[in-house]
Amino acid sequence: MSKLSGIILPVKYRRIIIIAVLGCLLLAGQGLRAQNPLSRFRGMGGGGGKSGAGDTLVHRKADTITINFRYLDSSRLLKMDSSVVDFSQKVPQPHTWINLGNMGTPARSLIFSPHMQSGWDPGWHALDLYTFKVDDTKFYHTTKPFTELGYLLGAKSEQLIDITHTQNIQPNWNFAFEYRLLNSVGAFQNQNVNHNNYRLSSWYQSKSKRYQNFFILVSSKLAASENGGIRNPSDLDSNAYSNQATLPVWVGNGLLRAASNPFSPNISTGTRYTTTTYVLRQQYDLGQKDSIVTDSTVIPLFYPRVRLEHTLTYSSYRYQFADQARPGTPGQGGYYLDSFYYAKNYNINYLASPDSLVTDSFIRRDQWHDFTNDFSIYQFPDSKNPQQFIKLGMSLQLLKGSFDTSNINQGSQVATHHRFNGQNVFAHGEYRNKTRNQKWDIEAFGKLYLNGLNSGDYNAYISLKRLVSRQVGYLQVGFQNANRTPSFVFDRASSFYYDTTRQSFKKENTTNIFASLDQPKYQLHLQGAYYLMSNYTYFRDYSKPTQESTLFNLLQVSAQKRFTIYRHWKWHANLTLQQVAGSSPVNVPLLVFHNQIGYEGNLGFQNLQTSFGTEIRYISAYKADGYAPLTGQFFTQSDTTIRQRLPDISIYVHLRIRSFTAYVRAENLNAIAFSPLGFGWYHNNFVAPGYAYPGLLLRFGFFWGFVN
């Protein structure tokens, strides 16, 4: 349990804090009654929904606050996590992922995880790490309004602003708002990013407990400049480029690196993705009334037997790559470098000549609208266990695509515009059972597309989890099989289909057999997965969509263990082994090994929670996927092997004092060098052909919680 206490401010100071920090739109009509309310956070509580973990926020008896949350497709109430060990809980930077140079650039997981969602998929996932999603939306229940403000400042003009606010408008109606801004210039030319994310959620439950209403609005506006990578990696050790920001790149060479306006980004050559989703879900339960009667109150209860559910979802997607017009210098390394890059990798020859004054623009754009109407029925075999149910449903999905491709060449424009309309009808079913004794956890679901654009797609999943014993722990085994139409980016109707040949692709089929063992007593988690792939669709190079005709498989084994070195000194080890069998287009590192070694405790101070030490990540050599800016896709390549000069090394100090949390980090210490240019930070590790991590990065992050 964690305690909250603070200093009560006069009314005039409350208004000042509201206007200066959150603005009228965020906390209109609300006053901050406490400047420093999260007075004590004790214990390292695991949180995140793990059994018996987490922190409850508590104030004085007269000002108690309790915060719980749940997700849309789960009824389990979870506690907030106050641990300061894992930096990735605050920023989109998981240790099993890599980005292309700075936070906000295209990113992918080092751990192979194919797309196994059946049905329509637009196909752009390189920036998924930075989007707000429906599935990770939290629906809170809180006895007091709660706000957390976060600010991260890093090298290369990196900054992250994070604001979260939740309050119960009424005891049975909660509202939450979340905003995140990520802005960075980057270490190399034309690498600046600017991402804005918004999320609104509402959870209403009637006093009778029969009716529930969930509303979600998530929107992500992502803008990332694209440079195509460093032209010559050996330039990192060249005297001619002691400033890495001047290294020649393939796309957008010579653009100014001035810090962009966080609210009006300057992305002359790069990608802009915009996604917005609205979800309205209503539920009405039929069942049995009950109540708890005390001396002073009557608490109504309701045990559902049948639930009727209606869900409306509307999503819009806009994907664009643009290389805007700008003057070049004839014959002296201006814009014509981009022309050479386009011609070499995409067979696009739209510029007049390398020595002419160029004022061309290049734009590719796909837009989609997705409206889905779903109706489902639940049946609860045990009325007193809402986590056991059978669900059957049917959905109608309407899709509308608009493809606008234009190439502007020396003042003359060649443009094509075409539209696409499609629909899907699919049925789905689900069974869940979290037994009341918490020994069994069963989950099974299936989806089948009966008619429409993705007719014949399906997805089947089953997972069984059992508490074997306190000594052995929790054993989980499962199976999943997905039959899916390749993502639409592989369709020649897309504006991003650059291949000159017309291809038709069969449905992909992927089987995943998995198992895990979770032993809380020994703080050990073991996991294994076996993938069997057929008709795997991928990009062979910058612009060649390809489908693998032969069957291949991949085996993964991972282990996470927390060791106690001495008292409060801990070692978190996370090891993953991967191996592909057979002829395969998939290249993965054999070994990914992340270590976090340091102190975790309070250093003898009651209100202090701290963690400091070092993080070390080793990635074995492999032929890492390349990245194609004009398609926004990672692609398979077999020419360049990526090897770390040294493992990625960071040192950190994380601490929490009452409501205040701070992160101080020095990353990429492995880039230290003494030759050939003398002392500096220029021995960068590469993560993809042409793409390197920056040198030394310093980061300072601050998060502060307020309770009204």
N, C-alpha and C positions, 0 to 999 in steps of 0.2 A: 504494500500500500504506500502511496505517496501523498504527502500533505501539502496544502496550499495555505499561505497566509500572505498578508500584504498591508500596505498603507492606504487608507481611504483618503481620496483626494476631494477637494472642494469642487463644486459644480462647474465653476469657470474653467478649472484646469481640465476637467473631463471634456468640455467642448473643444478646447484647444487641441487635445490629443486626437480627438475624432477627426477634426478638419485637417490637421497636419499629416496624419499618418494614414488613415484609411479612406478619408473623403466621404462626402455626403452619400454617395451611391452605395458604399459598403455598409456603413453603420448608421443610416439615417434614423433619427429618432432614438438612438441608443447612446448611453453614456458609459464610459469606462469607469467603473467604481473602484478598480484596483489597479495600481501601477505595477505592482510586483506580487501577483497573487499566487503563483505556483511555488509556494514557499519551500516545499521539501519533496524531492523525488528520491526515494530510497530504493535500494536494490537495483539489480541490473535487468530485472524482469524481461523475459524473452518477448512477450507480446505477440503481435501478429497472428493471434488466434490459436496459439499452441495451448494445449490443456494446462491449466494451472499457472499460466504465465501472464505478464502484462502488468500495467500500473493503473490504479484508480486515482483520479485527481480529487483531492479532498481539501476543503478549507475548514475554517472554524465551524463549530456545530451550527451556528446561525447562518453560515454562508457556505454550506456544503455543496460541492459540485461533483456529479458523477456523469461520466461520458462513456457511452457504449456506441458501437456502430455495427452495421451489417452490410452485406452486399445484396445486389438485386435478386440473384438467384439462390440465395441462402437465407435461412432464418436464424442462423447462429449469431448471437450477440458477442462481439469481440471487444477487447480492451485496447486502449491506446498504449503504444510502446514508447518508453522514455529512454531506451538504451542509447548510448553514444558510441558504441563499438563500430557499427557499420555505417560508413560514410554514404553508401549508395542508397540508404533510406531517405536521404535528403536531396540528393542530386541524381539525375539519370546517368549513372556511371557504374553499372555492375562490373565486377571483376572478371566475369566470363565473357565480356563483350569488348570489342575494339571499335574505335572510331577512326576517321581518316585524318586526324591531326589535332583537332581540338573539339571540346564538348559542343555538340550541336551539328557536327558534320555527319554524313552518312555513316551508319554503324551496323554491325552484325554480330551475332553470337559466335564464339569460338566452338561452342558445343553444337553439333549437328542437330537440327530440329526442323524437319520438313513441314511444309504447310499441309495440314490434314483437315482443314475445314472444307467440307463439300459445298458445292454451289458456286454462285458468282463471286469473283474476286477481281478487283481492278488490276492488282499486280504490283503496286508500288509500296515497298516495305523498308526501303533503306533509311527512312526517317521515323519508323514506327516507335523507336525508343523514346522519342520526344513528344509523342502525342498523348493527350488525355483520352481515355477509352471508357466506354460504357461499363465494361466488366469490372474496372477497378474503382468505380464510383462508390463512395461510402455514404450510407444513410445513417445519420447520427440520431441519438437520443441523449439530450443533455439537460440537466437541471438548471444550468446557468449559461448565458451566452459565452462562447469561448472563441478567441482569436489568436492565431499565431502568425507573426511576421518574420520573414526570413530574408537575409541578404548575403550573397556570396560575391566576393571580389577576388579576382585572380589576375595573373599576368596576361599580357596581350589584350588588355581591355576587356577581359572576361568579367561578366557580371550576371548574377541570377537573382531575381526578386521573386519571392514566394509569399502569397497571402492566403490564409485559410480562415474562414469564419463560419461558425455554426451556432444556431440558437433555436430553441423551441418557441415558436410563435404562440402556441398553446401547448398544454401538456401532451396532447396527442398529435401535434403537427410540428415537424422540424424543417428548417430551411438551412441550406449550406451553400457557401460560395467559395470558389478557389480560383486563383489566378497565378500564373507563372510566366515570367519573362526570362529568356535566356539570350544573351547577346555577347558576341566575341568577335574580335578582329582576326585572331589566328596568328601563327608564327610565320606563315609563308604568304606569298602573293595570292590575292583573290580567294581568300579562305574565310571571309567574314560570314557570320551566321546571325540570324535574328528570328527567334521563335516566340510566339505568343500563344498561351493556352488559357482557356476559360472553361469553368464548369459551374453549373447551377444544379442543385438537386432539392427535391421536396419529398417528404414522407409524411402522409396523413393517415391516421387510423381513427375510425369512428369510435365514439364512446362505448358502443355496444360490442366492439371488437369484430364486427362482421365485415366491415368494408375497409379496404386499404387502397390508397392512391399513391403511386410513385411517379415522379417526373424527373427527367434528366435532360439537361442541355450541355453537350460538350462540343467545344470548338477549338481547333488548332490551326494557326496560321504560321506556316513554317517557310522561312526564306534562307537559302544557303547558297553562297557563291561557289562556283565550280572552277577548279584550276587544272583538272586533268592530271595532276601529279607533277612532281619535279622532273624537268626534262633530262637532267643528267645527275643521278644520285651521287656521283663522285665529287660534284661541286660542293658538297657539304664540307669537304676537307680542302677546299681551294682557297688560296689567299685572295683571289679576286672577289670572293663572296663571304667576307668576314661577318657581314650582316645577312642572316639567313632570309630576311624579308626581301632581299633583292634577287634571290635565286630564280632563274628563268623557269617558268611553268608552261604547260601546253596550251591552256585556255585562259583568256583574260590577262595575258602578259602585259605588264606596264600600267595596269590600273592603279590609281592612288589607294593607299592603305589607310586613309584617315578613318578614325572610328565613326561608325555609322550611328545615326540617330536611333535609339532603341525603339522609338514609336514610328519611325519613318525610315526603314532600312534602305541603304543604297546597294542594291543587288543588280549590277549591270549585266553580269554574265553568270547565270546560275539557275537554280531551281526554286520554284514557289509552289508549295502544296498547301491547299486549304481544305479542311474537312470539318463538317458540322453535322451533328446528329441530335435529333429530338426523340425522346422516348416517353410515352405516356402509357402506364400500366395500371389497370384497375382490377381489383379482386373483390369478390363477394363470397362469403362463406355461409354454408348451411350446416347446422350442427346443434350442439347442446349448450345452453346457458348454465352458468354457475357463478358463485361469488364467495368471497372470504369476508366474514363479518368480524370486526373488532369492536372495541368499546366505543370508538368514536367515528369509524368510517366503515363503508361497505365497498370492497374492491371487486368490480365486476370481472368475471372470467368467461371465456368462451372456448369450447372445444370443437373445432371444425371436423366435419365428416366428408363434406363435398365442397370444393372451391371452384368457382367460375372465374376465369381470367381472360381479360382482353388487353392486347398490347398493340399499340400503334407506334411504328418506327419510321422516321423520315431522315434520310441522310443525303448530303450533297458532297461531292468530291471534285476537286479541281487540281489537275496536275499540269504543270507548265515548265518547260525549259526555254530560256530566252537568252540570246547573245545580242544585246542591243547595239544599235549603230553607234560608232565612235570613230573619229579620224585615225588613220594609220599613217605611218611614216614610210614612204615608198622605199623598198629595198633595205630597210634598216631595222628589222625585227619588230615591226609594229603588229598590226592586226593580221598580216599574212601568215603568221605562225599558226593562228587558229584555222585558217584556211587549209594549211598543210595537214593539220591534225584531223580535220573533218574529212578530207579527201582520203587520207591514209587509213583511218579506222572505220569510217562510215560510208565511204564511197559517195560523199556529197561534194560536188564541185559546183559551187554557186558563186564563187568570186571570179572577178575578171582575170587578174593575173597577180603574181606576187609583188610586182613592182609598181602597181597602180595605187592611186589614192583610194582607199576603201571606206565606204560609208554604209556597208551592208548590215542587215539584221537577220537573225535566224530565230524562228519561234515554232515550238511544237506544243500543242495543248490538247488534253482530253478532259471532258467534264461529264460527270455522272449524277443522276438523281435516282434514289432508291427509296421506294415506299413499300413497307411491309405491314400487312394486317394479319394478326394472329389471334386465334381463339383456342383456349385450352381448358381442360377439365381435370381437376385433381380429385383423388379419392384417398382418404386417410384411414387405413385399416385400424390403427390405434389412435383414438381421438385425443389421447393425452400425450401423444408423441408426434408433434408437428414435423419432425425430421424423418418421418417414415411416410412415404406417399407414392402413389402411382399417378402419372400425368400423361394425358394424351392430347394432341393438338393438331391443328391444320393451319397453314399459312398461305397467303397469296402475296407474291412479291411482284411489283411493277418496276421496271428498269427503263431509264431513258438516258441515252448517251449522245453527246455532241462532240464532234471532232473537228477542230479548227486548226489547220496547218497552213502556215504562210511562210514563204521565203521571199524576202525583199532584196532584189539584186540591182544595184546601181540605179535606184529610183523607180524601177519597174517591179510590180508586185505580182507574184503568182500564188494564188490562194485556192485551197479546196475546203469545202464545208460539207459535211454530211452528218446525218443523224441516225440513231439506232434506237429502236423500241423493242423491248422484250418483256417476258414475264416468266414466273416460276410458280408452280403449285407444289408444295411439299408437306408431308406429314411427319410428325415427330412424336416420340414417346420417351418416358423416363421413369426409372424406379430408384428411389433413395431410401436408405434405412440406416440411421444412426441409432443403434439400440440404446435404451435408457441406461443400461449398465455400462455403456461405452466400451464394450468389448468387440463389437462388430460394426463395421462401417462399409456399407454396400452401395455402390453407385453404378447404374447402367443407363445408357441412353442410345437412341437411334434416330436417324433422320433419313428420309427417302424422298427424292425429287420425282414426283409422279408425272409432271408435264411441264413443258416450256423449254427455255434456253438451256437449262442444265439437267434435262430429263435423264434419268439413269444414275445420277450422282447419289451417293449414300455415305453415311458415316455411322459406324457401330462401335460402341465403347462399353467395357465392363471393368470394374475394379472391386476387389474384395480386400478389406483390411481387417486384421484380427489381432487383438492383444493376446499373444501366445502365453506370456508370463512376465512378471516384473523383471526377471533376470534376462529373458530373451528380448522382450520389447514387442513392438508392433511390426507385424509382417504384412506387406501388401503385394498382391499379384494382380496383373491386369492385361487386357488385350484390347487393341483398337485396329480397325481396318477402315480405310477411307478410299472411296472411288470418286474422283473429282475431275471436272473439266479444267484444263490448264488456265491459269490466270489470263485475263483479257489482253494484257500487254503482249501475249504471244499470238494474238489474233491480228491478221493483216489489216483489219479495219481500224486499228488503233493508229493514232498519229505518230506513235513511237515505234512503229514497225518499219525498220530501215532496210531489211533484207530485200534484195531484188527478186528472190524466188518466192513463189506462192506455196506455202506448206499447210497441210492439215494435220493436226495432232490428235492422237487417241487420248482417252481418259487415263489419267495417272491412277495407279493403285499402290497404296502404301499400307503395310502391316507393321504394327509396333507391339511387341511383347515385352512387358516390363515387370520389374519386381523391386521392392525396396524393404529395408529393415531399419527401423528407427528405434534406437535404444537411449531413452532420456537419461537413464541412470549413469551410463558411461559417456553421455554426450557424443554419441556416434550415430552417423547416418550413412548407410550403404545403399547404392542404387545401381541397377543394371537395365539396359534397354537393348533390344535387338530389332533392327529395322530391315524389312524386306521390300525392295522398291522395284516397280516395273513401270515402263513408259515415263520415266522421270524426265521432266522438261526443264531445260536450263538454257542459258546463253553460253555459246562456245567461245565467243570473243565479244568485241564491242557491240556487234549488231547482228549476230547470227543465232536466232532461236533454233534450238535443236532438241530432239527427243531421243533418249537412250532406249534402244530396242531390246537390249539384253537385261536379264534379271541380275540384280546385285544386292548385297546385304552389308550392313554396318553394325558393329557391336560397340557398345559404350559401357564402361564400368566407372563409377565414381564413388568417392568416399569423402565424408566430411567428419572431422574429429576435433574436439576441443581438449587439449592437453593442459594440465596444470604443471607448470615447470617448478614453481616454488611459491606457495601461498597465492598472492594476487597476480603473479606473473603467469600469463596464459599464452598458449600457442594454438591458433585456429588454422588448421590445415584443410585445404580443399583440393583434391586430386581427381582428375578425370583422364581416363585412357580411352582412345578411340581407334578402331581399326576397320578399314574397308576390305571386303573380300570380293574378288572377281573384278572384271573390267568395269570401271566406274568413272563417271565424270565428277565425282565428289572428292575433293581434297580437304582433309582435316588434319590438324596437328595430332600426332600420336599422344602427346602428353601436354596437359594444361595443369599447372601446379601453382596455386595461390596460397601464400602464407601470411599470416598476421601474427606478429610476436610482440607482446608488450604487457604493460601493467593495466589492470582493471580493478579499481577500488575507489576509496574516498580519501586516501592519504591521511586518515585520522580525523577528517573534518566531517561533521554530521551532515551538512547540507551540500557537500561536494560529491559529484560523481565524475570520475575521470578515466580516461583511457589514453595511453601514449605508448609509442613504440615504432615499429617498422613494418611495412608491407613489401613483399617480394613476390613477383609473378614471373614464372618461367613458361615459355611457349616453345615447344620443340620445333625444329626446322620443318617447313612444308611449303608446298606450292600454293601460297595464299591466293584467294580469289582476287582478280582485278576489279576495277570499278569503271563503269561507263557513264560519264556525266549526262550525255544526251538521252540515254534511256532510263537513267536512275536505277541501274541494276548492277549488282555484283555478278561477275561472270567467271567461269572456269578458265584457267590458263595453265599451261604446262611448261613454260619457258623459264620462269624466274622462281628461284627458291628463296624464301624469306627466312633469315636467321637473326636472332637477337645477338647484338654485340655483347651485352650483359643483360641479365634479367631486369625487368622493370622494378625499380626500387623507389620507395617513398618512405618518409618519416612523418609522424603526425602527433598532434596533441588534441584530443577531444575532451571537452568537459561540460558539465552541467552544474550550475549553481542556482538552486531554486528554479525559477522559470526561465532562466537564461542558459542557452546552449551555444557553445563556440567550437568551431573546427579550425585548426591551424595546420596546414599541410605543406610539405615540400615534396614535389613529385618529379619523377624522371631524373633522380640523382645518378642513375646509370649513364647519363649522357656526358658525364665529366670526362675531359680529355686534356692531355698535356702536350700532344704532338699530332699533326705537324704544324699547327698554328699556335702553339703555346697553350697556356691554361685557358679553358673555356668549357662550354656545354654544347658541343657540336657533334658528339658521337651518338647521333639519334638512332633509335631503333625504328626499322621499317615495319609496317603492318600489312602493306599491300604494295605491289609494284608501283614505284613512283611516289608512294605516300608514306611519310615519316611522322613519328611523334615529334613534338617540339623538344627543346632542351629543358633546362630547369624551369619548373612551374611552382610559384608560390600561390597558395589559396588561403583566404580567410573567410570563414562563414559564421554568421550570427543569426540565431533564431530565438525569439522571445514570445512567450505565451501570456495572454491576458484573459482574465475572467471578470465578467461584469456581475 
